[in-house]
């Protein structure tokens, strides 16, 4: 039984239902953490004493054994301070927000590319209105080449180059430079579109 405070009449602790909801929330967090790669885990504020348990959970693949290990991991996590668990949740949410923001930016670049190829000079004039520092001649040539590639069913070289150019223009050179270091992100996306 929870008991009541004699002076105020309020319950001294949370109800069993509330405790169960909190425990299930920690178990869900443990499952998310166990599904992350070591690189992603290194970016999160996870206490050092939980890391071996996380590594052990990631190694186990048998269904029941993994379920049992996840329960153990959640038990270890419940021993941590609430602030620690909230910091981990916040860091996971920030990663999700950043990923959604990046995906939205890539969709914007792709939409501009499609508009430029479909509408030609009208869309280019609108783009140059928004981004006056853009190289008009280079963009016009890339759009023309991408359009020709599409008509002749040629490999999408200019199509990809137009994507890279627009990404640099719309997202800034710092973001584009870091993404160019990743192994052909836009090439894979472009190949699926053709």
N, C-alpha and C positions, 0 to 999 in steps of 0.2 A: 504494500500500500504506500501511497505517496505521502500521505499526511498533510496536515494543514498548519499554517502559521497561526498560533493562538491569538495574536494581536490583530492581524488583518483578515484572517479567514481565507487567504490565498493558498493555493497548492504550493508545496515546497519544491517539487520537481515536475518535469514534463510528464505527460501521460505516456502509457505504453505505446499507444498508436503513434504519438509524436516521435518517441525514441525509435520505433521501427522505421518510420519514414526517413529519419536522419540516417539510420544504419543502411537503408536501401540506397540513399543518396550517395553515401560513401562507397558502397559496393559498385554503383554505377561509375563513380569517378575512378575507382580502381580498374574497372574494365577498360575505360578510356585510356588510362595511363599504360596499361599492359599492351594495348594495341599500337602504341606509338613506337617509332624507331628510336634508337639510342641518340641520334642527333636531335630529334625533337625533344626527347626527355632532358637532354643537357641544357636546353633553353628554359626549362621550367624550374621554379624554386622548390625542388624536392629535397627534403632532409636526407642527409647521408645514410641514416640508419634504415631508410626505406628502399634505397637503391638495390641492395642485394635481394630483397624480397621481390622487387619488380623484375629484376633480371631472371630470377628463378621462375617467376610466373610466365615470362615471355618464352622460356625454354620448353615449358610443358605443353604438349600438343594433345594428349589424350583428354577426351571431353570431361569425364568425371574428375580426373586428377586436376585438370585445369580449373574446374569449378571449385574444387576444394581449396586449391592454392589461392584463387581469387578471394574466397571467403577469408582465408588467413591473412592475405594482404590487406583486405578491408579492415580486419580486426586490428592489425598493426597501425593502419592509418587512423582509426578512431582514437588511438592513444595519443595522437598528435594534437596540438592546440587547434582550436577552431580557426584562428587567424591563419595558420599555416595552410589548412585545407582551402580556405577562401582565397588565399594568394595563388594557389595552384589553379583553382577554378577560374580566377580572373585572368591568369596568364593563358589558359586554354581558350577562353573567350576572346582575348585579344588576337590570338593566332587565327581564330575563325573569322573575326571581323576583318583582319588584314587580308586573309585569303579571299574573302568575298569582295573586298574593295579591289584587289588585284584582278580578279576575274571580271568584275564590272568594267575595269579600265581596258582589259583586253577585248571585251565585247565591243566597247566603244571604238577601239582602233579597227576592229574587223568591220564594224558598221560603216565607218568612214571609207575603208578600202572598197567595200561593195558599192557604196554610193559613187565614189570616184570612177569606178569602172563602168557603172551603169549610166551615170549622168554626164560624165566627161567634164567639159570646161565649166559648166554651171556649178557643179559640186566643188570643183577646184577653186573657183572664185569665192565661194562661201567659206571654204577652208582657209584660204589666204586672208580673208577678212578677219577670221578669228586668230590666225597665226601669221602675222605679217612678216615675220623673220624667215619663213619657209622659203626654200629654193623653188621658185615657180617652174623654171625650165626643167629641172631634174624631176620634179613630181609629175609634170605633164608627160615627160618622156616615159617614166615608169608606168603611168596609167595607160598610155598608148601601147606600150609593149605588153602589159598584162592583158589588155583587151585583145590584142592580136594572138597572144598565147592561148587564151580561152577559145577564140574562134577556130584556131587551127589545131586544137587539142594537143598542144605542145607541153613539155614539162613546165611547171609553174615557177620558173626562176625569177622573172620580173614581179610576179604575184607576191612571192616571198620578200623580195627586195622592197617592194612597196609597203608591205606590212612593217618591215624593220624601220623604214624611213618614217612612216606614220607613228610608230611606237616611240621613236626618238623625239619626234616633234611634239606629240601629244602628252607623253609622260615625262619628258625631260631626259637629258642625256645621262644623268646619274643612274636612274632606274633602268634605262635600256642597257647601259654598260654592264650592270650586274646581271641582268638576264641573259645577255649574250654569252656570259661565261657558263651558263647552264647548257647542257648538251642538246642543242637544237630544239628548244621548246617550241618555237613558232613553226619550224619545219614540219614537226609532227602534226600540229594543228592544221597547217595549210594542206598537207597531203590528204587529210581526211575530208577536207572541203571539196576537193576536185573529183 
